[in-house]
Amino acid sequence: MRKLLMGLGMALFIGACAGGAVPGLLLTQPVPVSATDPHIVAAVADARRPEADRQRDALRHPAEILAFTGVQPGWRVADIGPGGGYYTRLFSVAVGDSGRVYAIDRPNAAPDRPRAILAVAPQYSNVTVVQQGYQGWSVGEPLDAVFVSQIYHDWFYPQLNIDVPALNRAIYDALKPGGVYVIIDHAAPAGHTINTADPAADLHRIDQAQVIREVTAAGFVLEEESHVLRNPEDNLSQRVFEGDIRGRTDQFVLRFRKPA
């Protein structure tokens, strides 16, 4: 009887390795998230969101972006470069009262020039603003997700004084095993080189292939790309601030995962 039970146990284990569903053995698999899930719908419908944010929704597709991150209630999320809090607000509602959002921002330029995110955080009890700069920050607990929207290319400008490979490695270390690193940025022509000597003249775009090389070099695995922010009509040789393309640029959305 003992040999029979042992044989059955081994058969179950082998079945699980081959793709069989054995309770408790596949708990590290990501839980699928849909744009229509209740916590995503609640985040987009949040009455505290300003009208300016709502007007951007048609172009930013917040429900689809949140679902792409895989965010779940209870998650710990770092939103690096939160700006006016567009995504910080959304993540705050999506992770719920049991979750936490860290808005990773730069220090105030002057006492009378506070960063915009400081006016947002008091409205959300689960949001903590960390003003240690984009590099060298610490939140004191492992994260489920790190989110970076439209500023990865800025990290190469000398005024920010960022070591990008070191920052990517630090983000890797800040995440739990299985955690995700999501990057949105303005697409540049293939092979584009960022103009670090004259940022004002730069396109403020980045080659998607460059981002993939750098992030995977830090140990991440590229898991998926979303095309929800793609715009084939964008002239990639044009600066993102010029003409009527502002706010409608061709953007890539990449999800990397730290191996579990």
N, C-alpha and C positions, 0 to 999 in steps of 0.2 A: 504493500500500500504506500509506504514511504517513497519507494522508487517511482511509483505511478504519479504521486503528487509532485515530486521533483521534476518529473518529465513534463507534466502539464505546465508547471511554472516556467520551465525553460522554453516551452513552445509559445507561451504567452509573451515572454520577453522577446523571442525572435520575431514573433508576429508584430510586436510594437516597433522593432527596429526596421521592419520591412514596410511600415506604414500603417499597421493595425492600430485601432483606437483602444488603448488600455488606460483606464482612469488612473490619473496621477503620474503617468510617465511623460506626458506631452504638455505639461503646464507652462513651459517656457514659450510656447507658440503664441505669436501676437493675436490679440482678439480683434476680429474685423470690426471696423467702425464705419458707419454710413452717415452721409450728410443729413439723413432724416432721423437719426437717433435722437432720443429726447434731450440728452445733454448738449448736443450740437444745436438743435433747434432753439433751445432755451438761451444759449449763448448769443446767437444772432438776434433773437427777439428781445434781449435784455433792454428794458426801458431806460436804463441809465446811459446807454450809448448815445452820444451826441448826434445831431442831424448830419453833421459833416461826415461822420463815419458811415452813416447809413447811405449817404449819397455815393460813397466809394464802393459800396458792396457790389454793384453791378459789374465793376471792373475787377474787383479783388476776390470775388467768389469765396467768402469766408467759410461757409459751411463745407465746401469741398476741400478747402485747405485744412481746416480743423480735422476733418475725417481722414485726410491723407497723413496727417501726423500720427493718427491712431490714438489721440488723447482720450483718456478715461477718467472718470471721477476718482479722486484720490491721488492723481499724479502730482509729481513735483516737476515743474517746468521752469526753465530759465529762458527769458525772452531778452536776447542781447540786442541792445540798441532799440529800445521800445518807442522812441520818438514821443508822439502824443498819446500813446497807449492803445492804438487801434487793436493790435493783437493781444495786448496784455488784458484788456477788458474781456475779450472773447475767451481767452484761456481761463481767466478767473472763474467765469460761470461754468465753463466746461468741466473743470476739475472739481468744482463744488466745495462745500465747507470742509471736507476732509482732505482737500488738496492744497497746494501752495504754488504761487507764481512768484518768481524772482525777476524783477525788472532790472537788468544789468545795464547801468548807464554810466556816463561820465560825471565827474564832479561839476558843481555849478561853476559857470564862467566867472561869476562875481556874486556877492551876497544879494544884490538887487536883480540878478538874472538867474533865477532858479530854473532847473530843467523842467520841461513840460510834464513829465511823468509824475512829478511830485504833487501836482494838482489832481491826478487821477487816483493815486493809491488810496487816499482816505475814503473813497467811495466803495472800496472793495477790501474787506477785512482779511482776505487770504492773499493779498499782494504785499510783497516786501520789496522796497526799492534799495538796490545795492549800488552805491555811487563810487565804486573802486576803479572805474574805467573798464574798458572792454577786455583787458588782460590783467591777470593777477587777482581776480575776484575769487571769493569763496563764500559758499552759502551754508556750510556746516552739515550738509546731508547729501546723500547720493540722489541724483536726478533721474527722472524717467525720460526727459526730453530736453534738448537745447534747440532753440528756434532762432534763426537769423534771417531777417527780411531786408533785402535791398541795401545791405551795408557791407557785405563781405568784401566787395571791391574797394571800399574805403579803407580797409585795414592796411592797404599797401601805401597809403599816402604818408609821407614822412612826419607830418604834424601829429599823427596819432602814435607814432613810435611803437608800432606793434611788430613783434616777431610772429608772423603768421604760422609757420610750422609749429612753433612752441605753443601758440594759442590752440591750435587744433589738437595737439597732444594733451593739453590741459583740459579741453572739453571732453576728450576721450576719458580721461581719468575722473572727471566730475560725474560721468554717467554710470548708472547701474549696468551690469552685464545685461545685454539685450536692449539697452536704452537707445533712443533715436536722436539723430542730429539732422535737422531739416534746414535747408538753405534755399532761399528765394533770391534771385538777383537778375539784373538786366542783362540780356544776352548780348555778347559782342561777336564780331566776325571771328571765324576760326583763326587761331594764331595771334589774336590781338595781344599787344603788350601794353600794360597800364603805364600811363605817363606819370611816373613818380616825380619827375623833375618839375613838372608844371601841372599840378592837379586841376587847376582852374581850366586848363585847356583839354583835359582828358575827357573821354566819352562818358565816364562814370558807368562803364559796363565791364563785364569780364567774360572771358571765354569759358564756357561750361566745362570743356575738357581740362582746363587748368584747375578748376575747383575739384573735379573728380580726382585728378592726380594728387593734389595736395591733401585732400581729406582721407583718401584711401592710404596714403603714405603714413598717416597717423595711426592706422590700424583698423579704420572703419571699413565696412563692406557696403558698397552701393546696392541698395535694395530695390528702389523703384524711382521712376520719374513720373511726375504729373504734367500733363499738357494743358491744364485748365487756364493758365495765364499766358499761353502762347498767342502771339499776334504776327502772322506771316506778312502783314502789310507794313510792319515797322522797318524803317531804314536803319540797319545796324551801324552804319557809319555816322549817324547823327547823334549829337549829345542828347542825353535823356531829358534835358531841361528845355530843349528848343522846340519851337513850332507847336503843332497840335498833337505831338506824340507824347507830351508829358502826361503821365498817368496811364498811358496805353502802350507802353513799351512791350516788346517781346521778352517774356521772362521765363526762365527755367525754374522748376521746383524739384529739388532732389531730396530723397530720404536715404540717409545712411544709418546703419545699425552697428552698434558695438557688439561683437560676438558674445553670446551668452556663455 
